[in-house]
Amino acid sequence: FMAQKEVLNAMSNLGVLIAFFLSIVSLFLIQYKKKDYRGVIISIFGMGSCTLLAYYSWNIIDVTPYTRFIGAVPLIITVLLGYIMFLHARRKQKA
């Protein structure tokens, strides 16, 4: 399963796209607060592009949704661990 070059490429794409999507979401929120609506529109297009590329990469992983999910579990776990580490570091800064 993971030895296929296309699957490894799709998993890498999903990891990079998650990071890029979260960056665009934060940029969107900053631009929205500053009322920079031209920047907001560009951010929306960026989020749409990330979503389309993630959907394409998701479909490359495998045929059934269950095997796609099983293949993406390591990526999901690492994203959750990163978020937990972020929350822990933020709590330490406040203390």
N, C-alpha and C positions, 0 to 999 in steps of 0.2 A: 504493500500500500504506500508507504512513505518512500520507497525506493524509486518511484516514478518521478522523473524530472519535472513533469508538468504539475504534479501535486506539490512538490517542494516549492516550485515557483509560485503557485497559487497561495500557499501558506505564507510565504515571504511577502507577497503582495498584500495579503490581509493584515499582517502585522504592521507594515509600513502605512497602509491606508488607515488603520485605526489611529495611529499616532498623528498622521496628517489631518484626519477628520477632527480629532479632538483639538488640534491647534487651530483649525479653521473655526470651530465652534467658539473657542475663546476669543478669537479675533472678531467674530460676528457680534458677540456680546459687548465687547469694548466699543466697536463701531456703533452699535445700536444705542449705547449709553451716551456716546458723544454726538448722536444724531447725524452721523455721516452715512446718509442713506445710499449714496453711490457705492460706498465700500460694502454696505450691507448686501446690496444686490450682487456684487462680485463674490462675496462670501457665500451667498446662497448658490450661485453657479458652481463654486468650488465644492460645496457639500454635495451637490447633485452629481458632479463628476466622480467624487470619491465613492458615492453610493453605487453608481453604475459600474465602476471598476471592481468594487467589492462584490457585487452581485455576479459579475462575470467570473471572478476568481472563485467564488463560492461554488458556482456550477461546475467548474473544472475539477474540483476535489474528487467528487464521486457522483454516482447516479442517484442514490437514495438519500433523503435528508438525514436518516439515522447515521449512515456511514460518514456523511459530511460532518455531522456534529462530533462523532467519535474522533475524526481526524483533526478537528479544530479544538478539542479539549485541551491539549498542551498550551495552545495560544491563549485560550480563555483563562486558564489557570495562571499563566504568567502575567496577563493583564490585571487580574484580580490581586495577585501578590504585589504588583507594582503600585496599585491603588492603596492597598493596605500599608505598604511602606511609606507612601506619601502622607497618609493620614497620621501615621505614627510620628513621622518627622515633624509634621505641623503641630501635633500636640506637644511634642518636646519643646518647640520654639515658644509656645504660649506659656509653658510652665516655668 
